[in-house]
Amino acid sequence: MSPGPSTTSAGGAVASAAEAQRAATAAADDSKNAGSAMQVAAHEDALGQGDQADGAKWMNMATKLSTEAKLGAFNSHQAQQKAFSGTGVCYEALKSNYPATCQNYEKVGFVCVGAQCAGLDVLGDRDTCSMRMPAGTMPNPTTGKCEPVTACWQALKTDYPACSQYEAEGYLCVADQCAAMNPQGEPAQCAKMMPAGTVPDPATGRCVPVEPVAPGM
């Protein structure tokens, strides 16, 4: 016996209701998933903005440090060039003779050996924190004092096996290559006097010739 119309209609209604329920459940799940995805996206966006802010902060700091480094290198190069050419005013300071407000000597152009410092045309409060020395003197990097420009002596240690203690006598040495202005001891026995106008170069341990100050320095 075949089902009557009422039975068929009831079965279709039940199936439709079940399908509707499944669709509603799937829609609810999709909605939950979408909400979770939005939360994750918002969280990641917040993290990304934080990382971007931190990145900008570090970039600004790196730029500042780079600028300060370039300024320091420029000031150092300027002082070295003036020292080579024998121009400018030499300033000398023993740190303990000056108030605590006098700091950072090396940053403004001084070369210091312990507390004893000297520099050519230094920056900062030079007349408050140091003494202007006589014309014709220049910083001696081995003593931290302003000394008269006399002769530069140069030696390769292996050429003078009987000599030692070069550093103790005031030489600047790079490996076995040494140079000094006004060294102690008997320099004629352990080194060679170089031409007038040369000065010790701390980077090479040699006596280098005078170089004029570049325009605009």
TAGI-V44850 format. One record per backbone hydrogen bond with DSSP energy under -1.0 kcal/mol. CO is the residue of the C=O (numbers start at 0). NH is the residue of the N-H. Records with the same first field share a line. If there is no record, write none. Layout:
CO = NH / NH
//
This chain:
3 = 7
4 = 8
5 = 9
6 = 10
7 = 11
8 = 12
9 = 13
10 = 14
11 = 15
12 = 16
13 = 17
14 = 18
15 = 19
16 = 20
17 = 21
18 = 22
19 = 23
20 = 24
21 = 25
22 = 26
23 = 27
24 = 28
25 = 29
26 = 30
27 = 31
28 = 32
29 = 33
30 = 34
31 = 35
32 = 36
33 = 37
34 = 38
35 = 39
36 = 40
37 = 41
38 = 42
39 = 43
40 = 44
41 = 45
42 = 46
43 = 47
44 = 48
45 = 49
46 = 50
47 = 51
48 = 52
49 = 53
50 = 54
51 = 55
52 = 56
53 = 57
54 = 58
55 = 59
56 = 60
57 = 61
58 = 62
59 = 63
60 = 64
61 = 65
62 = 66
63 = 67
64 = 68
65 = 69
66 = 70
67 = 71
68 = 72
69 = 73
70 = 74
71 = 75
72 = 76
73 = 77
74 = 78
75 = 79
76 = 80
77 = 81
78 = 82
79 = 83
80 = 84
81 = 86
88 = 120
89 = 132
90 = 118
91 = 130
92 = 116
93 = 96
94 = 97
98 = 101
104 = 107 / 109
105 = 108
107 = 122
110 = 117
112 = 115
114 = 94
115 = 112
116 = 92
117 = 110
118 = 90
123 = 125
124 = 128
130 = 91
133 = 136
135 = 148
137 = 146
139 = 142 / 143
144 = 139
146 = 137
150 = 181
151 = 193
152 = 179
153 = 191
154 = 177
155 = 158
156 = 159
159 = 162
164 = 168
165 = 170
166 = 169
168 = 183
171 = 178
173 = 176
175 = 156
176 = 173
177 = 154
178 = 171
179 = 152
185 = 188
186 = 190
191 = 153
194 = 197
198 = 207
200 = 203 / 204
205 = 200
207 = 198
213 = 216
//
